[in-house]
């Protein structure tokens, strides 16, 4: 298959592209390589995929020196003309949209970036699929869409109308836009609500990287809500395995769907929503203790109140994954953290 993976300089997109290439798919990657966080990490990921920094230029194809079926474009999703030309030129079989302006807290500071990337950009993805015959679209949503919902575990059948950050609102809008295009044009759309992804090559703005950097450099870590939080930490390999299963088995219309009693996570259109999480939330303090044990060093903790836009707990119900794909993430936190720390020490030369 020829697959467009957006966000291949990003955390999840990089890992997905690598695994697809290793199994023999043709992968075209795009990313705008913005400076939301250290671009050297983004270029480092691309180098692992065989894309040299010196070969990258705006809206031009760069060929991988490692994988003969991989190419890359530096491109912004919100650039309508460039995106339309990309779809016209490359003729994809499948699109997996993982590119987005990420981060709950940053959405409080720079809201316009989220609309451009996550809403305008996603519209360009949908229009590309519509106008160029792509019928299989998988895309990243987020556990953040559950917002004020305190009924756990979070189920894809739960109502999700009460977001607490603009980031979450843009991801909810993606789900609604995807359904519209599934209904109108028969595009098979699958939304994936990711839960607290961690692992090698992770984002510097997330807890594993922030905490590890602080601990190794003798700085205090910020522990929000006085540590009274829990997360459904999900290892990157489990996320990627779930995404690939969805790519290989695109959404179908639900024959049992009832318009008088409508299910939220399926439709008479070829539309599906799934949670991808470890289905095992852990207290934040247990996460910190696991990281301390792996690093062999205690953290100095600065306990702080809850941040705006954040939620106390996340917990994924993965019934849909199990029923439709026979799959459930199962990496234990200690094992995943060990792999993350090993990569961190090597990449940042912290041996």
Secondary structure, 3 states (H helix, E strand, C coil): CEEEEECCCCHHHHHHHHHHHHCCCEEEEEECCCCCCCHHHHHHHHHHCCCCHHHCCECCEEECCCCCCEEEEECCCCCHHHHHHHHHHHCCCEEEECCCCCCCCHHHCCHHHHHHHHHHHHHHHHHHHHHCCCCEEEEEEEHHHHCCCCCCCECCCCCCCCCCCHHHHHHHHHHHHHHHHHHHHCCEEEEEEECCEECCCCCCCCHHHHHHHHHHCCCCEEEHHHHCCEECCEEHHHHHHHHHHHHHCCCCCCCCCCCCCCCCCCCCCCEEEEEECCCCCEEHHHHHHHHHHHHCCCCCEEECCCCCCCCCECCECCHHHHHHHCCCCCCCHHHHHHHHHHHHHHHCCCC
